[in-house]
Amino acid sequence: MTAELLVFFHPTGSDGTLTRTPNDTTLMPGSSLRLNCGTDVPPILWSFTAENSASSVPMTSGGVLSAQFGSLFSIDSASLYDLVATSTDANLTYCGTYTCEDNDGGFGAASATATCSSEC
């Protein structure tokens, strides 16, 4: 007779809930861009899909902006992970869809999207 060992996988995180979500916005030349996002179980992951593209690019890892986006944005952790543009003079750089997602380690992470367009 042989003994069988059953192993079950249990995620270490728990499903979080987004407490604030970003809104669609239209940028005017020189205006500011702030996309709100908050969760009850941090951190937040941000990703970006450029206008006329089907590829989503991660913007953050572990709550820190990737080098590709570091000169364009900052993360306001005091305001629950809001994404803030450093300058919007080159409005087309910011056009596309932004997604914030709670990254708590659980299954079924909550996410929300906002589209940013430009009015030049």
C-alpha positions in Angstrom: 0.0 0.0 0.0 1.3 3.4 -0.9 0.5 6.7 0.8 -0.5 9.7 -1.3 0.4 13.2 -0.3 -2.0 15.9 -1.3 -0.8 19.4 -1.6 -3.1 22.4 -1.9 -2.0 25.8 -3.0 -3.3 28.8 -1.0 -2.4 32.3 -2.0 -0.8 34.3 0.7 -2.7 37.5 -0.1 -6.4 38.3 0.1 -8.5 40.0 -2.5 -8.5 43.7 -2.1 -11.1 46.3 -3.2 -10.4 49.5 -5.1 -11.5 52.4 -2.9 -10.9 55.1 -5.5 -10.8 54.7 -9.3 -9.5 56.9 -12.1 -11.8 58.9 -14.4 -11.5 59.6 -18.1 -9.9 62.9 -18.9 -9.2 65.3 -21.7 -5.9 67.2 -21.5 -5.7 70.8 -22.6 -2.2 72.0 -23.5 -0.2 72.6 -20.3 -3.0 71.3 -18.0 -2.3 68.8 -15.2 -3.0 65.1 -15.2 -3.8 63.2 -12.0 -5.3 59.8 -12.0 -6.7 58.6 -8.7 -6.5 55.0 -7.5 -6.6 53.5 -4.0 -7.1 50.1 -2.5 -7.7 48.7 0.9 -4.9 46.1 0.4 -1.9 47.8 -1.2 0.0 48.1 -3.5 -1.4 49.4 -6.8 -0.1 48.3 -10.2 -0.4 50.9 -13.0 -0.2 49.9 -16.7 -0.5 52.0 -19.9 -1.8 51.2 -23.4 -0.9 54.0 -25.8 -3.5 55.4 -28.2 -3.8 53.2 -31.3 -1.9 50.3 -29.6 -3.1 46.9 -28.4 -0.1 46.4 -26.1 -0.3 47.2 -22.4 3.0 48.2 -20.7 3.5 47.9 -17.0 4.2 51.3 -15.4 5.0 50.2 -11.9 6.5 47.3 -10.0 6.2 47.1 -6.2 4.7 50.6 -6.1 7.7 52.1 -8.0 7.6 53.6 -11.5 9.6 51.9 -14.2 12.5 53.8 -15.8 10.4 54.3 -18.9 7.8 56.3 -17.0 9.9 57.8 -14.3 10.5 61.1 -16.1 6.9 61.5 -17.0 5.1 60.6 -13.7 5.3 60.4 -10.0 3.3 58.2 -7.6 1.7 60.1 -4.7 1.6 57.5 -2.0 0.3 60.0 0.5 -2.9 60.1 -1.7 -3.3 56.3 -2.0 -1.2 55.7 -5.1 -2.4 58.4 -7.4 -0.5 58.7 -10.6 0.6 62.3 -11.3 2.1 63.6 -14.6 5.2 65.8 -14.0 4.5 67.9 -17.2 1.9 67.7 -19.9 3.3 70.1 -22.4 3.8 67.1 -24.8 0.1 66.0 -24.5 0.2 63.2 -27.0 2.8 61.4 -24.8 0.0 60.9 -22.3 -2.8 59.8 -24.6 -4.1 56.3 -24.1 -5.7 54.0 -21.5 -4.4 53.7 -17.9 -5.3 50.8 -15.7 -4.9 50.6 -12.0 -5.1 47.2 -10.3 -4.8 46.1 -6.7 -1.8 43.8 -6.4 -2.5 42.0 -3.1 -1.4 38.5 -4.1 -5.0 37.1 -4.1 -7.0 35.9 -7.0 -9.5 38.1 -8.9 -7.6 41.4 -8.4 -9.9 44.4 -8.8 -9.0 46.9 -11.6 -10.3 50.1 -13.2 -9.3 52.0 -16.4 -9.4 55.6 -17.5 -8.8 57.0 -21.0 -6.8 60.2 -21.5 -7.1 62.1 -24.7 -5.7 65.4 -25.9 -7.4 68.6 -27.1 -4.6 70.5 -28.8 
